Amino acid sequence: MIQIKITDPKVTNRKKNITFKDVYINEDGVLMDENGSVGEQLKPELPEGVEYFTFKLSFELPDEADDDNDGAPRGYDDLDLE
């Protein structure tokens, strides 16, 4: 499913947010959703002149106790915080 939201300018420039939900990678390595290729759906929504862009992936992770670092964020185990 694709969601498109255009935000009117406030303090920052006007921008367009595009959200894909329930995306997966098929056996050919193509990002897909229930409507097909994410790239094919995204291309016509890009503003004129945009060829390269950055996107961010977000995943919900299960809660896991990490006994090795006493609850400190990963990568901080070597810091002496006492």
N, C-alpha and C positions, 0 to 999 in steps of 0.2 A: 504494500500500500504506500502511496506517495502522498505527502502533505506539503503544500507550498504556502508560505506566509510572507507577505510583503509588509515590512515595518516602515511607517512614515518617519521622516527625520525628527529627531528630538535634539539631543546634543551631538550625536554622531550622524554620519551620513545615512541616508535611506539604504536599506539592505533587504535582500531576499533570502529567506531561510527555506531550505528544502530538506525534508525529513523522510527517510525511508524506514518503514517498520517491517519486522519479520523478514529480514534479508538473509540470504544464505549463499554459499558458494557451491555451484554445481560441479559435476565431475570434470568439466572442462576448465574450471577455475574462473568462471564468470559469475559476478555478483547478480543474483536473481531475487525477485520477489514474486508474489502471486500473479503479477501482470507481465512477467517476463524479465528481460535484461534491464538492470538498473541503469546501465550506461545509455541504452537506447531511449529510456524515459527521461533521463537527465539532460541529454544533449540539447533538445529543443528548448529547455528551460534556462540554459545558461545565457546571461546577458551578452549582447553583441560584443565581439572582440575578446571574450574570455576563452582562452585555450587551456590554461593551466590553473589549477585551484588546489586547495588543501581541504581535506575532510577529516573528521574526527570520529573514531569508533568508540562506542560505549557498551560495556557489558555488565550485567548484573552477576555478581559472584556470590557463591555460598559463604556463609560465615564459617570461618575456620579459626580455631585457636592455634596460635603459633608459639609453642612453648620455648622455642630457641631464642627468642629475643624479648621476652617478658612484655609483649604488647607494643613495643616500639615499631614504628613504620619500617617496612623492609628497606634495607640499605643503611639503617641507622644503628645496627648492632655494635659497631666499633666505637661509637661515641660514648664517652663517660658523662652521663647526664646528672650525676649526683653531686 
